[in-house]
Amino acid sequence: MTSQPLHIRPLEDWWPAAGKPRLISGPCSAETRQQVVETALRLKATGTVHMLRAGLWKPRTRPDSFEGVGEQGIAWMLEAREATGLPIITEVATAQHAAICISRGIDALWIGARTTVNPFSVQELADALRGVDIPVFVKNPVNADLQLWIGAIERFNRAGITRLAAMHRGFSYYGQTIYRNKPMWEIPIALQTQFPELPIFCDPSHICGRRDLLAHVAQRALDLGMAGLMLESHITPDEAWSDAAQQVTPERLREMIGALSVRRPGADSAPQTNELKLLREKIDRIDKQLVELLGERMNLAAEVGEYKQLHNLQVLQVERWKEIVATRSALAAELGLSKQFIAHYLEHIHKESIRRQSAVMSEGNTGNLRNPSDKGLTT
């Protein structure tokens, strides 16, 4: 399905910011008036924060977890705004949440990952916000589904939200990983490629789940050209009522932000431009050669399919596949290519080879063709 362009206002029009990156910060959850206001004052003193955040309604995995203070926390956030002059943002998960926030004057809203995953919930929120062009940040769904993320963004845009941004917070992943939510950077990159007009922010706190990884992920986000960051901060992080391990003090936040490098979107001076142009021309030549070689390889795969059909051979060749994986992986390691990269490469090459062979053998009407799977079949 082809997506239509989004009708959104440029970020600079609705959120001018002198400093970069744009930074949203505050506690994971509003806990007490004193905690919200003091955190805000200390964040303001850092000179790095452009918007204050705090969760009021917390969608928790287990029912006995702290689920937020609810509407009473809005008064604390309004006081924090008054004391700092900074706009305030919170998460909404229901139409009732949205109505309350609008009536009380909250400046911006974000849609959480557990809400984005449900189109019914997203549509209810979009309908509740229709006619109220409040800034909305849409976090990616918990599962790695780009179309679901796009669909949520489109629903808000079609409801008239033009001050719109995406928020990358990583994806749930079953298996061992150092992250709380796996970054899967290729997904926000794909979103940015499809919608270059859409600002994308990053939430390193929820990607990392731990303080020691925050700076690395934040820098990666900036290197990819993301518009800003959402980082959780608390006056006493270790005593936080939710997500304590991923929060930092305002002072530590200032140090972290000060150490980040903000890259230029392009090379401006003539020598740098010429050097970059030459490097890109080399990449273009190599890419052309790679595509031509892939074409040759797939033609050979089709010939192998013809041979197997002619000699009544099975598609499945386990030992040959093991040999390919072992030899190519060893060569990749010698060349400094990552194990993960070469595994993905071989997997996609394998799938296309099987598709070519299966097509050839089907045309030959052989009785030996088996249902090819994506794994274990090879040339």
PyMOL commands that set and color helices and strands:
alter all, ss='L'
color gray80, all
select helices_A, chain A and resi 11-14+33-46+72-84+95-104+113-116+119-129+146-158+186-194+204-208+211-223+237-239+244-246+250-259+270-310+318-334+339-363
alter helices_A, ss='H'
color red, helices_A
select strands_A, chain A and resi 22-26+51-53+88-92+108-111+136-139+164-168+200-202+228-232
alter strands_A, ss='S'
color yellow, strands_A
deselect
rebuild
show_as cartoon
